[in-house]
Amino acid sequence: MKRIVFFLIAAVAAWASAFAAGESRTNGVMFLTFDDPNWERWVKAIPLFEKYGAHASFFPNGTLNARALECLKALHDKGHTVGPHTKSHADAPAYFEKHGAEAYWLEQVKPQMDAFASVGIVPTSMAYPNNRRTDETDDFLAKKGFRHFRCGNPARPFDKDHVKRASLKPLAEVDGAFTKRSELGRLCRGVGIGEAYNTDIDDICAGIRRAAERGEAIVFYSHNIEPDAKTINMKTAWLEKMLETAKTAGMDILGFDDL
């Protein structure tokens, strides 16, 4: 009896330790992120996310007017993550160098933060415009209260000329596109989804299944969501196939606020 009790205590302790470290009792985690002023289409996708019990992260740029804030508040109230993508889609490193870090905050980020605050949203995640960042920009913005930054993934680069598809390795073979869940930190490197990112949806889904099988995290980014999406945007059918693949594999589908 004492031996059984000992093993039960050890098992509970191991589970608690894994939980505290960010491990999941499911098979991996997928993060879907969307950028730019596409809030009208994002809010229309709420029922699709609800169908699969999924949360996503949304990062608008530009001036956030009343309609934008209405849509973003609706997303936030459904459990999705909302955060800034700057007022004029300005590259952080270049802005820091030319105008200084504080100017970047006051002119590019704070106006959006004030708008979010007006509807009760306090973001702790942001997406870098054009995925450009440095350790300096990370460190400065972390002091302003941000815990997570979405940027690009050099292991799966954007190619505007559509010429790399034949030479790209299958996503499931690109180790740099995946992260152990327990090692997720402030920098979340995303793989682009859209025709301009050479997206092959079956290849993407194979990568999702790899993350599930190995208990890994994978981050994706896109922009608009619509049935006939082109260039840097996500087709609705692609989104549903990714959600269905992740859900069937037993993955968590989270926003950054869920971390």
N, C-alpha and C positions, 0 to 999 in steps of 0.2 A: 504493500500500500504506500509506504513512504517513497519507494522508487517511482511509482505512478504519479504521486503528487509532485515529486521533483521534476519529472519530465513535463508535466502540465505547466508548472511555473516557468520552466525554461522556454517552452513553446510560446507562452503568452509574452514573456519578456522579449523574445526574438521578434515577434510580430509588432510589439509596441516600438521597438527600436527601428524597425524598417519603416513603420508608419511615420515616426518622427523625422526620419531622413528623407521623406518624400516618396518612398516606394509605394506601389499600388498593388492591390490584390487582383487587379485586372492585368491584361497583357499590353502594357505600353500606353502611350498617350499621344494624341494628335492635336495640334494647335492650328487653327485656320485663322488667318488675318487678312483684312481688307483695307485698302488705302484710298485716299482722295475723296472728292465731294460726291460720293455715290449713295448718299443716305436714302434717297427715294427707293432705290432698288434693294438696298440692304433691308429696310424695314419690311418690304414685301416678302423677303425670304424667311421671316420669323417662323411661319408655320412649318417650313421645311426643316429648320433647325429643331423645332419642338418635336417633330415626328421622330427624330433620332435621339432625343434627349441630349442635344449638343449645345455647347456654348462656343462662341467665336469672339474675335477681337476686331474692333473697328476703329480706324484712325483717319479721320477726315482732315483735309487741309483747307485753307481759305477762311473767309469770314463766316462765322456760324450765325446765320440769321434765325428768326423765330421758327421757320419750318425745319431747318436743319436740327435745331435743338429739340423740337418736338419728336423727330424721328430718332435722334440719338438717345433721348430720354426713354423712348419706348423700347429700344434695344437694351439699354442699361437696366430697365425695370424687369426685363425678361432674363436677367442674369448674365448678359453679355458684357464683355469688357469694352470700354470706350476710352480713347485717349487722343492726345494731339499728334498732328503730323505737320505742324507749323502753319503760320498764316500765309506764307507765300511759297511754300514748298522749297525752302532754302536749304542748301547743303550746309550741314553744321560745320565741318572742318574749315571750309572756305570762309564762312561767315565769322567764325571765331578768329581766324587769321586777319581778316580785313577790318572787322568792327569790334571784336572783343567778345568774350563769353557773356558778359552781363547784357550787352546789347542784343545778343541772340535770344536771351531769355526774355528781355523786356519787349522786344519788337516782334519776335516770331512765336514764342511759346506762351508767354503770359496772357496775351489777348485771348487765346483759345481757352486757357485754364480759367480765366475770369468768366467766359461765356458758359463753360461747363458748370462752374460753381453756381451760376444763376439758376440752374435747374436741379441743383443738388447732387451733381456728379463731381467726385474728387479723384481724378485719374492718378494712377501710380505706374502706368506703363505708357510708352510712346513708341512710334515707329519713325525711324530716321528717313527723311526725304532722300530718294534715290539710293537708300540703304548705305549712305556714306556716314562714317563715324570714326572716331579715334578714342584711345584711352582717355585723352584729355576731355573730350566732349562727354564721355560716359561719366567720368569722375565729377565733373561740374554739375551735370544734370541730376546725378544721384544725390548730390547735396541739396537739390531743390525738391527732393521727395520721390523721385522715380526709382522703382525697384527693378523694372524690366524694360529692355530696349530691343525692338525688333529691327534686324538689319538683314542683309543678304547673306547667302551662303556661297563662299568661293568654290566649294566643292561641286556646285551645280550652278555655274554662272549664267547670267542673262546674255543672250546673243541676239542683238537687234537685226542681224542679217540672215538669221534662220539657216546658217550653214553648218552648224555643229552636230545636228541630229545623228548623222551616220557615225560620227566618231565618239559620241557620248556613251559612256558605260551605262548599263541599266541602273536605275536609281538604287535598287536593292543591293548593288555591289559598291556603292559609293559610301564608304564608312563615314566620311566627314559630314554627310548629310544627316546623321543620326547622333543622338546624345543619350547617355544613360539617364533615366529619369531622376535618379538621386543626384546627378551632377548638373541639373538645370540651374543656371545662375542668372545674373542680370542680363547677359547678352544672349538673345534667342535668334539664331541664324535661320532664315527662311529660304525655302525652295520656291521659285516662282511658278505660278500656274497660269497658263494662257498660251495662245498660239505663238506669240512672240518669244515665249520661253521654251519653245520646242516641246510643248507638252504632249505626251502620249499618255492618255488616261489609263490605259492598261498597265503601262510601266509605273505610273504613279501609284496605282492600287497595289502593285507587287511590292513597292517600297513600303506602303502602309502595312501590308501583311508581314513584312520583315520586322518592322518596329513592334508589331504585336507579338510575334514569336519570340523576340529577344528582349522584351520588356523595355524598349527604347522609346524616346520621345522624338517626334519629327514635327517641324514647323513649316507651314506653307504660307505664301502670301499671294494675293491677287488684288483686284481693284473692283470693278463693277461685277454684278451677277445678273445675267440675262440669258434667255434661251439661245440667242444667236451671237453670243459674245465673240469679239475679235481681239486681236493684238494682245494687250496685257490684262485682259479681263477673263472672268471665269464663266463658262457655259453652265447654265442651271443643271443640265444633265450630268456634267462632270462633278459638280458639287454633290448632287445626290448619290452618285456612284461612290465618291470618296466617303461620304457619311455612312452609306450602307456597308461598305467594305470594312471601315473601322468598327462599326457597331457589331457586325457579324463576328469580327475577330475578338470582340470583348474589350476593345480599347476605351479609355476615357477620351472624350472630345471636349477640350476645355478652353476657356479664355484665360488670359494671363492673370486676371483677378482671382481665379480659382487656385492659383499656386499657393 
